[in-house]
Amino acid sequence: MANASVGTASRNSEIVMHFVLVLSHMLQRDGSLNEESTKRASRGAEIFKAENADLIITSGGSERVHGEKPIAHVTRDFLIKKYGIREEHLIADTRPRDTVGDAYFASERLDAGSKMTVVTSAYHVNRVEHIFNFCLSDLTKLKVTGVDHPAGRELIAHEKKSLSEFKAQFPTQGLSRTELFEILRTKHPLYNGEMFTRLEGARG
């Protein structure tokens, strides 16, 4: 699995898995999590422990976060050091470059009936819900929770614009993973080679 660091153990023997997915924001210039990323990671740890979840997924590469180390790895290391979460309960996926990638790559881990709790910021919840509901199976139990963080007019406008762009790029509901993959690698500027290395590899 290209560019992904994966832990495999489950905390219990139940068939239905509960994943907590932490959507990171940015790193500080020193390579540590910024305030918003720290809030999200901390909320993810709280949910993981309170709900006896199986695994936490930390998400994101190094392309857009002001650091050389993938933010998925920085978040994973923070959760281990700050909250004592064992490494075998963590998956650090460095492939996603945005919310669409977060949803696409998370979907490959989910079986029918799986539960996923996505942790982000409150201003981002609406876009996350739309994109994840689009990409994930109807059989997945999805919950999105947002931490409080200041969001001005410019950021709110960006969220609306990004959601409109997503709807334009992905106009058809119920696409297969292969179809989603082809749209990502041919039309999405973060994955088609316009800005970063073109997405290649197995479609899942």
C-alpha positions as CSV (number, residue, x, y, z in Angstrom):
1,M,0.0,0.0,0.0
2,A,1.9,3.0,-1.3
3,N,2.8,5.8,1.1
4,A,0.8,4.4,4.0
5,S,2.0,3.3,7.4
6,V,-0.5,0.8,8.7
7,G,-1.1,-0.9,12.1
8,T,-3.2,-4.0,11.9
9,A,-4.4,-5.0,15.4
10,S,-8.0,-4.7,16.6
11,R,-8.8,-3.9,20.2
12,N,-11.7,-6.4,20.3
13,S,-13.1,-9.4,18.4
14,E,-16.3,-7.8,17.2
15,I,-17.0,-8.1,13.5
16,V,-18.1,-4.5,13.2
17,M,-15.1,-2.1,13.5
18,H,-15.2,1.4,14.8
19,F,-12.6,3.7,13.3
20,V,-11.8,7.2,14.5
21,L,-10.4,9.3,11.6
22,V,-8.6,12.5,12.6
23,L,-8.4,15.1,9.8
24,S,-5.3,17.1,10.5
25,H,-5.0,20.8,9.6
26,M,-1.4,22.1,9.4
27,L,2.0,21.9,11.1
28,Q,3.9,24.8,12.7
29,R,7.2,25.8,11.2
30,D,9.0,23.7,13.8
31,G,7.2,20.6,12.5
32,S,4.8,20.2,15.4
33,L,1.0,20.2,15.2
34,N,-0.5,23.7,15.1
35,E,-3.3,24.6,17.5
36,E,-6.1,23.4,15.3
37,S,-4.5,20.1,14.5
38,T,-3.8,19.6,18.2
39,K,-7.5,20.2,19.1
40,R,-8.6,17.7,16.5
41,A,-6.1,15.0,17.6
42,S,-7.0,15.5,21.2
43,R,-10.7,15.1,20.5
44,G,-9.9,12.0,18.5
45,A,-8.1,10.5,21.4
46,E,-11.0,11.3,23.7
47,I,-13.5,9.6,21.4
48,F,-11.3,6.6,20.9
49,K,-11.0,6.0,24.6
50,A,-14.6,6.9,25.6
51,E,-16.2,4.7,22.9
52,N,-13.7,1.9,23.0
53,A,-13.0,2.2,19.3
54,D,-10.8,-0.2,17.5
55,L,-8.4,2.1,15.5
56,I,-7.5,5.7,15.0
57,I,-6.6,6.8,11.5
58,T,-4.3,9.8,11.2
59,S,-4.4,11.3,7.7
60,G,-2.2,13.5,5.5
61,G,1.1,13.8,3.8
62,S,3.8,16.5,3.7
63,E,2.8,18.3,0.6
64,R,0.6,21.1,2.1
65,V,1.4,21.4,5.8
66,H,4.6,23.4,6.2
67,G,6.8,20.5,7.1
68,E,8.9,17.7,5.6
69,K,7.4,15.0,7.8
70,P,3.9,13.7,6.9
71,I,1.3,15.2,9.2
72,A,-0.2,11.7,9.6
73,H,3.1,10.6,11.3
74,V,3.3,13.8,13.4
75,T,-0.3,13.3,14.6
76,R,0.3,9.6,15.3
77,D,3.4,10.4,17.4
78,F,1.5,13.1,19.3
79,L,-1.3,10.6,20.2
80,I,1.3,8.0,21.4
81,K,3.2,10.5,23.5
82,K,0.4,12.7,24.8
83,Y,-2.4,10.1,25.3
84,G,-0.5,6.8,25.6
85,I,-2.3,5.2,22.7
86,R,-0.5,2.1,21.5
87,E,1.0,2.1,18.1
88,E,-0.9,-1.0,17.1
89,H,-4.2,0.9,17.4
90,L,-3.0,3.6,15.0
91,I,-3.0,3.8,11.2
92,A,-1.0,6.7,9.7
93,D,-2.1,7.2,6.1
94,T,0.1,9.7,4.2
95,R,-1.7,9.5,0.9
96,P,-4.6,12.0,1.4
97,R,-3.9,15.6,0.3
98,D,-7.4,17.0,1.1
99,T,-10.8,16.1,2.3
100,V,-11.7,14.2,-0.9
101,G,-8.6,12.1,-0.5
102,D,-9.4,11.6,3.2
103,A,-12.7,10.1,2.3
104,Y,-11.5,8.1,-0.7
105,F,-8.6,6.4,1.1
106,A,-10.6,5.8,4.3
107,S,-13.3,4.0,2.3
108,E,-11.0,1.2,1.4
109,R,-10.8,0.1,5.1
110,L,-14.6,-0.1,5.7
111,D,-16.7,-3.2,5.5
112,A,-20.5,-3.2,5.6
113,G,-21.7,-2.1,9.0
114,S,-18.4,-0.4,9.9
115,K,-18.6,2.7,12.0
116,M,-16.5,5.8,11.3
117,T,-16.2,8.9,13.5
118,V,-14.5,11.7,11.6
119,V,-12.9,14.5,13.7
120,T,-12.5,17.9,12.2
121,S,-13.2,21.6,13.0
122,A,-16.8,22.9,13.4
123,Y,-16.6,25.1,10.3
124,H,-15.5,22.1,8.2
125,V,-18.3,19.7,9.3
126,N,-20.8,20.4,6.5
127,R,-18.3,19.8,3.7
128,V,-16.9,16.7,5.4
129,E,-20.4,15.2,5.8
130,H,-21.2,15.8,2.1
131,I,-18.0,14.4,0.8
132,F,-17.8,11.3,3.1
133,N,-21.5,10.5,2.5
134,F,-20.8,10.7,-1.2
135,C,-17.7,8.4,-1.1
136,L,-18.6,5.9,1.6
137,S,-21.1,3.0,1.3
138,D,-24.6,3.6,2.6
139,L,-23.9,0.7,4.9
140,T,-21.2,2.7,6.8
141,K,-22.3,4.4,10.0
142,L,-20.8,7.8,9.7
143,K,-20.5,10.5,12.4
144,V,-18.7,13.8,12.0
145,T,-17.7,15.9,15.0
146,G,-16.1,19.3,15.0
147,V,-13.9,21.0,17.5
148,D,-14.4,24.7,18.1
149,H,-12.0,26.9,16.2
150,P,-12.3,30.5,15.0
151,A,-13.5,30.8,11.4
152,G,-13.8,34.2,9.6
153,R,-15.7,35.2,6.5
154,E,-12.8,34.2,4.2
155,L,-12.6,30.7,5.6
156,I,-16.3,30.2,5.4
157,A,-16.3,31.4,1.8
158,H,-13.5,29.0,1.1
159,E,-15.5,26.1,2.5
160,K,-18.5,27.0,0.3
161,K,-16.3,27.3,-2.8
162,S,-14.5,24.0,-2.1
163,L,-17.8,22.2,-1.7
164,S,-19.1,23.7,-5.0
165,E,-15.9,22.5,-6.8
166,F,-16.4,19.0,-5.4
167,K,-20.0,18.9,-6.6
168,A,-18.8,19.9,-10.1
169,Q,-16.0,17.4,-10.2
170,F,-18.1,14.5,-8.8
171,P,-21.6,15.1,-10.1
172,T,-22.9,11.5,-10.0
173,Q,-23.7,9.7,-6.8
174,G,-23.0,6.0,-6.3
175,L,-19.7,5.9,-8.2
176,S,-17.5,2.8,-7.8
177,R,-14.0,3.1,-6.2
178,T,-12.5,2.7,-9.7
179,E,-14.6,5.6,-11.0
180,L,-13.7,7.8,-8.1
181,F,-10.0,6.9,-8.5
182,E,-10.1,7.9,-12.2
183,I,-11.7,11.3,-11.4
184,L,-9.1,12.0,-8.7
185,R,-6.1,11.1,-10.9
186,T,-7.3,12.9,-14.0
187,K,-9.3,15.9,-12.8
188,H,-8.4,16.8,-9.3
189,P,-5.4,19.3,-9.3
190,L,-4.0,17.8,-6.1
191,Y,-3.8,14.3,-7.5
192,N,-3.5,14.7,-11.3
193,G,0.0,16.0,-11.5
194,E,-0.8,19.7,-11.7
195,M,0.6,20.5,-8.3
196,F,2.1,17.3,-6.8
197,T,3.0,13.8,-8.0
198,R,0.1,12.2,-9.9
199,L,-1.9,9.6,-8.1
200,E,-1.0,6.1,-9.2
201,G,-1.4,2.6,-7.8
202,A,-4.2,0.2,-7.0
203,R,-7.7,1.5,-7.1
204,G,-8.9,-0.7,-4.2
